[in-house]
Amino acid sequence: MGQTYRVLKIRIPWRLVEERPDVLDLAVRMRLAAEEYVRRLLKEITGQEEPKLTTEELDRLLTPDRRELARRIIEEVFSKYGLGRCFVKQAKTFWRETAFWRAIPLNAQLRVENEKDVSRAVFVDLRNEILKVRKLGVQPFIIRLRRQTVEWIRERIEEDARLRLAFLGIERQKGKKGPTYGKLYVALVFAREVTPVEPRALVVVDVNRLDHGVAVGLLVDGKLRQTLRLIDRDVIKTLRRLHEEISRLEERAARETDPARRSFLESRARYLKSKRYRKIRGVAEQTAGEIVKLARKHQAAVVVDAMDYETYSARKQSGESGDRKHLYDGLGQLKRRLQTLAQWYGLPYLEERLYSTICPRCGARMVEEKKRIMRCPACGFTDHRDRVPLLWAKRRYWELLQKTKQPAFSSTPTTVTLLTS
Ligand SMILES: [Zn+2]
């Protein structure tokens, strides 16, 4: 058994933020305090200024004997940011969680029917479709929940998940004159006990570029049973159009001499960029959902072709992909979502380098004969480029299946990414 987590991020409406500068101020102080606490704690433990740690490494470092150290740092740091007793108490109790999530956990209650309100800081009332935030030393505020949000929570309850804790969060944008703090949200962390599935098959995913679609193969008993290409042509078309429009606006803004006109063009470009971002997020969400559904149906482990990071960033920045750069943006998101979703359902998740240019029959380097059709000069093997990684997975089936059986579960959040419903 292990704990898995999914996070729902609920945006605080802009109007409320404008009316309540005290909420914005509090969220900024909470974030700065949490970050400083983590930085100081890790520096004391590792001796390094900004250690890059994986969740597993962090898990090993935060042993019970570090608790007093953590508590002392919390006392010192939190008072500096004017955070009262309730925050100190929460952070001390959840000193490990505070470090993992880099945010101060708030206690939370979910009311599904008529349960008694037990005065937690975050109160999610499904029946009245509202969320209350209170007891934080500022005037309470209420967010109305969207239908979609309520449905998402109900689905999690049906999966026996429970609301474990919440965060008041704020997004930070990197700017030329230092960071600026913008959108506010409340994040709800749902936890679920899960028994890891003993995999009986593999679902292999080759992600390379959004507009080529995502190639998926189902492998059972070492045979490629089914291949799918997940792609939504309409969305791809929309993305391309958005991209062209953004580029045009940015070019015009760069040439524009009138400051007012220029700022108008820039804000229009920003608006379209966030629209594009939402679209990409939508594609990643839907695709991950379909892949995990297939994996659950066949009790399969999810194996993702891990393009190595250098190839990924080179492609993202290269001239070849200059105008297609945005099509790589969704890939990291897709992987994170796949991992979170697979773990949520107890399915093993593995990232593995699978070749797309090396012949799966004889191992020779292949050449691209026609657009995306690969051919092996040594043995004559030929197939679509996106199928090659799937054939490699077929060839390595038993080894990969064995690898996915090694326990990768820990009781700590594996991804600290915040997912929206
Ligand atoms: Zn060959």
Boltz pocket constraint, residues with backbone or C-beta under 6 A from the ligand:
constraints:
  - pocket:
      binder: B
      contacts: [[A, 359], [A, 360], [A, 361], [A, 362], [A, 363], [A, 364], [A, 376], [A, 377], [A, 378], [A, 379], [A, 380], [A, 381]]
      max_distance: 6.0
